[in-house]
């Protein structure tokens, strides 16, 4: 089995609605996303000969997804009032609505799914909320 790992990052704010603690308030992080892909067969074409996948393509695809969230306020659907959202948009703020509570755990699953949708065999997605705290998702129940 071969494994490759690529990394991307984004800076974004979020908040945890209905959370009892400091994370209830809007705050930001320098999020780091590590994507580990796997496979048993190396490419045989001239350009990618001897590679699982081309690192440049893997990094490009991961960065493109991470960039969608860069310098935005990420919020869970239904946690901002319509008037609040409209006022922020009117003032030119970038907002990213997600259908889940924006935790490192959910982001790991989100990036896992997005990269799988790009055609990669993802072994593990890890998202660092801080340099010392991260969550990983493998798509397995064990």
C-alpha positions, 0 to 999 in steps of 0.5 A: 500500500502506498500513502501520500500526504498533502497539506493546505491551510485557510484562515477563517472565523466560526462560532459554535451556536448553543455552546456553553463557553468561549467558543460560542463567540465568533473567533478565528483559527489558522486551520490546517488540513492534512489529506492522506490518500492511499493506493496499491498501484502506481501510475504507468503513463509517461507523465505520472510513471512511478507515482500514486498520483501527481503531487501537484494535482493533489495539492491543487485540488486540496488547496482549491477546496480550502480556499473556498473557506479562506477569510470567511465567517463559517457558520452552521445553517440556521444559526444566524438570523436572516437580518444578521446575515443580510447586514454582514453581506451588505457590509461586504463580509464573506460568509460560508454556510455549512450544514453542520456545526463547524468543528474540527471533527466535522471539517475532517469529514467534510474535506474527506468527502470533498476529496473523495468526490474529486476521485481520490482514495482518501485514507484519512483527513486531519484538520488542525484547529490549533497547532496542538489540537486536531481531529481526524476522519477515516470513513471507517467505524473502527 
